[in-house]
Amino acid sequence: MTDDAGSDVRVRKGYAARAEEYAQLFGDIDQMDADDRERIARWAEGIDGPLLDAGCGPGHWTAFLAGRGHAAEGIDLVPEFISLATARYPGVPYRVASLAEADLQEGSLRGVLAWYSLIHASPDELPSLLAAVRSALEDGGALLLGFFDGPDGEPFPHAVTTAHYWSVDGMSALLEESGFSVIDRETRVPTGARPHASISAVAV
């Protein structure tokens, strides 16, 4: 579910082969961590305008936001995920696109959710993706980013394809270099899972 041409083919193939399995394991909002639901709901509360769920997977977070009254759209580069999302949540807009090639008008969004959708981007690729997010957001627009907490840029063998850790300090620095101001950060270690981190930021 990454959004860079350098990794698109590898990631698309990896998730396409396991889309049904992934959706069964992680494709329902009730399967998500309660802290994640609270975090995303609280982040979106103050946003009035179009939201993009970048790398939406099987569409559950997009539908969660739409169900709370937000004008949310989901994009993903994996066609199988978009087919599943459209079937599961027929009233929510989804389309096949990568963040870098989504034809998003500059300053057209009030918010972008990138919840574990940039984890497969290499350290060389990530800055351009953050720049694409910044371009799509209007000044003052909000970003919520979820990722695996760990040594900056260190690769690890994710179940689908190689992913990368980032520390909150390292990711915060990348965001600030990309035109964001960090609002808040959180880390925790879910039971039986890798360390989690998220950062809320605004476009400046």
CORHU-V271080 format. One record per backbone hydrogen bond with DSSP energy under -1.0 kcal/mol. CO is the residue of the C=O (numbers start at 0). NH is the residue of the N-H. If there is no record, write none. Layout:
co: {CO/CO}
nh: {NH/NH}
This chain:
co: {3/3/6/7/8/9/10/11/12/17/18/19/20/21/22/27/28/32/33/34/35/36/37/38/39/40/43/49/49/50/51/52/55/58/59/60/61/62/64/65/69/70/72/73/74/74/75/77/78/79/80/81/82/83/84/88/92/94/104/108/109/110/111/112/113/113/117/118/121/124/125/126/127/128/129/130/131/132/134/135/137/140/141/142/143/144/145/146/147/150/153/155/155/162/164/166/167/168/169/170/171/172/173/174/175/178/180/183/185/187/189/194/195/196/197/198/199/199/200/201/202}
nh: {6/7/10/11/12/13/14/15/16/21/22/23/24/25/26/30/31/36/37/38/39/40/41/42/43/44/46/109/110/72/112/74/58/62/63/64/65/66/69/68/71/50/52/94/54/55/96/81/82/83/84/85/86/87/88/91/73/75/107/137/141/51/143/53/115/145/120/163/125/128/129/130/131/132/133/134/135/136/106/108/140/202/111/200/113/198/115/196/165/153/164/157/162/155/152/170/171/172/173/174/175/176/177/179/178/203/201/199/197/195/192/148/187/146/185/144/182/183/142/180/139}
